[in-house]
Amino acid sequence: MEKKLKELIGQADIWLFIKSSNGWVKNVEILDVESHTVSFRYQHESSAEVKIWEKTTRLDNILEIDIRVTAIPRCELKLKDMRHKLSRLLEQE
């Protein structure tokens, strides 16, 4: 888990399942990974305000990591553009 979290530092669209809260934290930005802890930032929006949180938790408190690879719009013109972008992204790897 530590190795994977280090690979994801600075990437977008990461969701973490936190054991202590028994739920997902969505769209986190991983800031730092140490031998026993991980620090990350996330945002929560309500109708009245936007709150930005930074949290540090134990590595063993993270049970799962989900990464959104891509989102494909339904509109045909946007779909063609996204396919082109995805093809370029895959060629880079």
N, CA and C atoms as an extended XYZ file, in Angstrom:
279
Properties=species:S:1:pos:R:3:atomname:S:1:resname:S:1:resid:I:1 pbc="F F F"
N         0.834       -1.192        0.000 N   MET     1
C         0.000        0.000        0.000 CA  MET     1
C         0.879        1.257        0.000 C   MET     1
N         1.942        1.248        0.779 N   GLU     2
C         2.823        2.413        0.853 CA  GLU     2
C         3.409        2.742       -0.519 C   GLU     2
N         3.875        1.730       -1.220 N   LYS     3
C         4.478        1.940       -2.542 CA  LYS     3
C         3.462        2.538       -3.515 C   LYS     3
N         2.250        1.999       -3.534 N   LYS     4
C         1.216        2.493       -4.447 CA  LYS     4
C         0.846        3.929       -4.114 C   LYS     4
N         0.697        4.246       -2.845 N   LEU     5
C         0.355        5.613       -2.444 CA  LEU     5
C         1.459        6.586       -2.853 C   LEU     5
N         2.710        6.184       -2.731 N   LYS     6
C         3.818        7.049       -3.160 CA  LYS     6
C         3.759        7.302       -4.665 C   LYS     6
N         3.387        6.287       -5.436 N   GLU     7
C         3.251        6.449       -6.888 CA  GLU     7
C         2.165        7.459       -7.249 C   GLU     7
N         1.178        7.608       -6.392 N   LEU     8
C         0.017        8.449       -6.687 CA  LEU     8
C         0.142        9.883       -6.172 C   LEU     8
N         1.263       10.236       -5.565 N   ILE     9
C         1.447       11.603       -5.063 CA  ILE     9
C         1.291       12.582       -6.224 C   ILE     9
N         0.415       13.575       -6.029 N   GLY    10
C         0.212       14.614       -7.029 CA  GLY    10
C        -0.790       14.282       -8.127 C   GLY    10
N        -1.314       13.073       -8.168 N   GLN    11
C        -2.289       12.715       -9.199 CA  GLN    11
C        -3.710       13.068       -8.753 C   GLN    11
N        -4.590       13.182       -9.733 N   ALA    12
C        -5.986       13.546       -9.466 CA  ALA    12
C        -6.889       12.320       -9.525 C   ALA    12
N        -8.124       12.514       -9.104 N   ASP    13
C        -9.186       11.500       -9.203 CA  ASP    13
C        -8.883       10.224       -8.424 C   ASP    13
N        -8.384       10.372       -7.212 N   ILE    14
C        -8.084        9.238       -6.343 CA  ILE    14
C        -9.109        9.216       -5.214 C   ILE    14
N        -9.640        8.043       -4.949 N   TRP    15
C       -10.557        7.842       -3.833 CA  TRP    15
C        -9.903        6.877       -2.860 C   TRP    15
N       -10.014        7.165       -1.567 N   LEU    16
C        -9.463        6.295       -0.520 CA  LEU    16
C       -10.597        5.807        0.377 C   LEU    16
N       -10.595        4.510        0.675 N   PHE    17
C       -11.558        3.980        1.642 CA  PHE    17
C       -10.868        3.961        3.004 C   PHE    17
N       -11.414        4.722        3.940 N   ILE    18
C       -10.826        4.887        5.273 CA  ILE    18
C       -11.570        3.987        6.266 C   ILE    18
N       -10.814        3.085        6.876 N   LYS    19
C       -11.414        2.116        7.798 CA  LYS    19
C       -12.078        2.797        8.999 C   LYS    19
N       -11.420        3.772        9.612 N   SER    20
C       -11.938        4.375       10.842 CA  SER    20
C       -13.253        5.127       10.626 C   SER    20
N       -13.469        5.645        9.428 N   SER    21
C       -14.741        6.325        9.150 CA  SER    21
C       -15.685        5.452        8.333 C   SER    21
N       -15.212        4.265        7.938 N   ASN    22
C       -16.002        3.303        7.178 CA  ASN    22
C       -16.630        3.937        5.941 C   ASN    22
N       -15.803        4.678        5.205 N   GLY    23
C       -16.330        5.314        4.010 CA  GLY    23
C       -15.232        5.814        3.090 C   GLY    23
N       -15.665        6.280        1.932 N   TRP    24
C       -14.755        6.777        0.905 CA  TRP    24
C       -14.507        8.267        1.080 C   TRP    24
N       -13.274        8.673        0.867 N   VAL    25
C       -12.926       10.078        0.722 CA  VAL    25
C       -12.614       10.241       -0.758 C   VAL    25
N       -13.368       11.126       -1.421 N   LYS    26
C       -13.318       11.220       -2.876 CA  LYS    26
C       -12.399       12.347       -3.326 C   LYS    26
N       -11.786       12.125       -4.475 N   ASN    27
C       -10.966       13.140       -5.146 CA  ASN    27
C        -9.897       13.733       -4.232 C   ASN    27
N        -9.118       12.859       -3.618 N   VAL    28
C        -8.053       13.319       -2.737 CA  VAL    28
C        -6.790       13.614       -3.543 C   VAL    28
N        -5.975       14.459       -2.974 N   GLU    29
C        -4.628       14.699       -3.489 CA  GLU    29
C        -3.671       14.201       -2.416 C   GLU    29
N        -2.893       13.198       -2.733 N   ILE    30
C        -1.954       12.654       -1.764 CA  ILE    30
C        -0.764       13.597       -1.686 C   ILE    30
N        -0.451       14.035       -0.480 N   LEU    31
C         0.613       15.008       -0.274 CA  LEU    31
C         1.927       14.372        0.136 C   LEU    31
N         1.853       13.365        1.027 N   ASP    32
C         3.078       12.788        1.573 CA  ASP    32
C         2.782       11.373        2.078 C   ASP    32
N         3.761       10.502        1.929 N   VAL    33
C         3.649        9.136        2.435 CA  VAL    33
C         4.921        8.833        3.217 C   VAL    33
N         4.750        8.496        4.468 N   GLU    34
C         5.860        8.107        5.335 CA  GLU    34
C         5.749        6.609        5.606 C   GLU    34
N         6.612        6.095        6.444 N   SER    35
C         6.617        4.649        6.690 CA  SER    35
C         5.336        4.144        7.359 C   SER    35
N         4.666        4.996        8.138 N   HIS    36
C         3.447        4.554        8.830 CA  HIS    36
C         2.238        5.451        8.582 C   HIS    36
N         2.431        6.580        7.899 N   THR    37
C         1.330        7.524        7.710 CA  THR    37
C         1.240        8.014        6.268 C   THR    37
N         0.056        8.520        5.940 N   VAL    38
C        -0.176        9.176        4.651 CA  VAL    38
C        -0.937       10.474        4.927 C   VAL    38
N        -0.521       11.538        4.254 N   SER    39
C        -1.208       12.829        4.365 CA  SER    39
C        -1.853       13.148        3.033 C   SER    39
N        -3.079       13.645        3.090 N   PHE    40
C        -3.783       13.976        1.856 CA  PHE    40
C        -4.710       15.152        2.084 C   PHE    40
N        -5.123       15.761        0.973 N   ARG    41
C        -6.021       16.912        0.990 CA  ARG    41
C        -7.271       16.538        0.196 C   ARG    41
N        -8.416       17.019        0.668 N   TYR    42
C        -9.664       16.817       -0.057 CA  TYR    42
C       -10.599       17.976        0.208 C   TYR    42
N       -11.657       18.050       -0.591 N   GLN    43
C       -12.583       19.166       -0.540 CA  GLN    43
C       -13.997       18.660       -0.307 C   GLN    43
N       -14.749       19.396        0.498 N   HIS    44
C       -16.158       19.071        0.720 CA  HIS    44
C       -16.976       20.327        0.434 C   HIS    44
N       -17.978       20.188       -0.414 N   GLU    45
C       -18.821       21.332       -0.771 CA  GLU    45
C       -20.233       21.156       -0.221 C   GLU    45
N       -20.761       22.244        0.299 N   SER    46
C       -22.166       22.282        0.695 CA  SER    46
C       -22.792       23.485       -0.012 C   SER    46
N       -24.066       23.706        0.196 N   SER    47
C       -24.717       24.844       -0.453 CA  SER    47
C       -24.202       26.174        0.105 C   SER    47
N       -23.645       26.161        1.302 N   ALA    48
C       -23.199       27.400        1.937 CA  ALA    48
C       -21.712       27.686        1.774 C   ALA    48
N       -20.897       26.628        1.637 N   GLU    49
C       -19.448       26.868        1.596 CA  GLU    49
C       -18.689       25.680        1.025 C   GLU    49
N       -17.425       25.935        0.741 N   VAL    50
C       -16.494       24.899        0.303 CA  VAL    50
C       -15.434       24.784        1.392 C   VAL    50
N       -15.237       23.568        1.873 N   LYS    51
C       -14.230       23.328        2.909 CA  LYS    51
C       -13.114       22.489        2.309 C   LYS    51
N       -11.885       22.872        2.568 N   ILE    52
C       -10.732       22.088        2.132 CA  ILE    52
C       -10.061       21.552        3.385 C   ILE    52
N        -9.877       20.234        3.401 N   TRP    53
C        -9.325       19.552        4.556 CA  TRP    53
C        -7.989       18.914        4.214 C   TRP    53
N        -7.103       18.863        5.182 N   GLU    54
C        -5.897       18.048        5.090 CA  GLU    54
C        -5.952       17.052        6.223 C   GLU    54
N        -5.652       15.806        5.903 N   LYS    55
C        -5.761       14.743        6.894 CA  LYS    55
C        -4.503       13.894        6.849 C   LYS    55
N        -4.067       13.451        7.995 N   THR    56
C        -2.987       12.474        8.106 CA  THR    56
C        -3.547       11.276        8.851 C   THR    56
N        -3.341       10.099        8.288 N   THR    57
C        -3.851        8.881        8.904 CA  THR    57
C        -2.811        7.772        8.770 C   THR    57
N        -2.991        6.720        9.515 N   ARG    58
C        -2.087        5.578        9.443 CA  ARG    58
C        -2.285        4.841        8.123 C   ARG    58
N        -1.230        4.285        7.593 N   LEU    59
C        -1.332        3.503        6.361 CA  LEU    59
C        -2.304        2.339        6.522 C   LEU    59
N        -2.300        1.703        7.683 N   ASP    60
C        -3.188        0.562        7.873 CA  ASP    60
C        -4.655        0.964        8.029 C   ASP    60
N        -4.937        2.273        8.046 N   ASN    61
C        -6.304        2.774        8.085 CA  ASN    61
C        -6.895        2.892        6.678 C   ASN    61
N        -6.069        2.760        5.661 N   ILE    62
C        -6.535        2.823        4.273 CA  ILE    62
C        -6.702        1.402        3.768 C   ILE    62
N        -7.944        1.053        3.450 N   LEU    63
C        -8.243       -0.311        3.026 CA  LEU    63
C        -8.246       -0.478        1.509 C   LEU    63
N        -8.634        0.561        0.779 N   GLU    64
C        -8.723        0.468       -0.677 CA  GLU    64
C        -8.347        1.791       -1.314 C   GLU    64
N        -7.880        1.691       -2.553 N   ILE    65
C        -7.584        2.858       -3.375 CA  ILE    65
C        -8.313        2.665       -4.695 C   ILE    65
N        -9.080        3.659       -5.099 N   ASP    66
C        -9.713        3.659       -6.421 CA  ASP    66
C        -9.148        4.837       -7.204 C   ASP    66
N        -8.874        4.601       -8.475 N   ILE    67
C        -8.351        5.641       -9.345 CA  ILE    67
C        -9.247        5.707      -10.572 C   ILE    67
N        -9.802        6.886      -10.826 N   ARG    68
C       -10.605        7.040      -12.040 CA  ARG    68
C        -9.631        7.212      -13.198 C   ARG    68
N        -9.674        6.307      -14.122 N   VAL    69
C        -8.765        6.322      -15.262 CA  VAL    69
C        -9.219        7.352      -16.289 C   VAL    69
N       -10.502        7.344      -16.582 N   THR    70
C       -11.045        8.311      -17.532 CA  THR    70
C       -12.546        8.408      -17.359 C   THR    70
N       -13.103        9.480      -17.849 N   ALA    71
C       -14.544        9.661      -17.912 CA  ALA    71
C       -14.855       10.011      -19.362 C   ALA    71
N       -15.761        9.284      -19.969 N   ILE    72
C       -16.049        9.493      -21.378 CA  ILE    72
C       -17.422       10.142      -21.514 C   ILE    72
N       -17.464       11.343      -22.083 N   PRO    73
C       -18.755       12.019      -22.267 CA  PRO    73
C       -19.611       11.316      -23.314 C   PRO    73
N       -20.885       11.506      -23.235 N   ARG    74
C       -21.804       10.848      -24.161 CA  ARG    74
C       -21.945       11.597      -25.493 C   ARG    74
N       -21.634       12.841      -25.506 N   CYS    75
C       -21.752       13.639      -26.724 CA  CYS    75
C       -20.736       13.144      -27.757 C   CYS    75
N       -21.150       12.915      -28.988 N   GLU    76
C       -20.297       12.317      -30.026 CA  GLU    76
C       -19.052       13.150      -30.321 C   GLU    76
N       -19.167       14.464      -30.422 N   LEU    77
C       -18.000       15.291      -30.712 CA  LEU    77
C       -16.980       15.215      -29.576 C   LEU    77
N       -17.478       15.293      -28.360 N   LYS    78
C       -16.587       15.195      -27.213 CA  LYS    78
C       -15.982       13.801      -27.119 C   LYS    78
N       -16.740       12.805      -27.509 N   LEU    79
C       -16.261       11.428      -27.475 CA  LEU    79
C       -15.067       11.245      -28.401 C   LEU    79
N       -15.135       11.777      -29.609 N   LYS    80
C       -14.011       11.677      -30.533 CA  LYS    80
C       -12.775       12.348      -29.969 C   LYS    80
N       -12.952       13.530      -29.378 N   ASP    81
C       -11.828       14.251      -28.789 CA  ASP    81
C       -11.222       13.462      -27.633 C   ASP    81
N       -12.065       12.885      -26.787 N   MET    82
C       -11.571       12.102      -25.659 CA  MET    82
C       -10.829       10.851      -26.121 C   MET    82
N       -11.323       10.200      -27.184 N   ARG    83
C       -10.627        9.027      -27.723 CA  ARG    83
C        -9.237        9.401      -28.195 C   ARG    83
N        -9.146       10.542      -28.853 N   HIS    84
C        -7.842       11.013      -29.327 CA  HIS    84
C        -6.900       11.289      -28.151 C   HIS    84
N        -7.406       11.968      -27.127 N   LYS    85
C        -6.591       12.259      -25.941 CA  LYS    85
C        -6.166       10.969      -25.234 C   LYS    85
N        -7.081       10.016      -25.126 N   LEU    86
C        -6.773        8.744      -24.479 CA  LEU    86
C        -5.718        7.983      -25.269 C   LEU    86
N        -5.833        7.983      -26.584 N   SER    87
C        -4.828        7.325      -27.424 CA  SER    87
C        -3.451        7.932      -27.214 C   SER    87
N        -3.391        9.257      -27.170 N   ARG    88
C        -2.089        9.931      -26.922 CA  ARG    88
C        -1.555        9.569      -25.546 C   ARG    88
N        -2.432        9.514      -24.545 N   LEU    89
C        -2.009        9.170      -23.190 CA  LEU    89
C        -1.440        7.747      -23.146 C   LEU    89
N        -2.109        6.822      -23.796 N   LEU    90
C        -1.639        5.440      -23.806 CA  LEU    90
C        -0.320        5.286      -24.571 C   LEU    90
N        -0.123        6.096      -25.588 N   GLU    91
C         1.144        6.051      -26.345 CA  GLU    91
C         2.305        6.530      -25.485 C   GLU    91
N         2.061        7.438      -24.561 N   GLN    92
C         3.112        7.957      -23.680 CA  GLN    92
C         3.634        6.870      -22.740 C   GLN    92
N         2.774        5.961      -22.347 N   GLU    93
C         3.178        4.905      -21.428 CA  GLU    93
C         3.826        3.827      -22.232 C   GLU    93
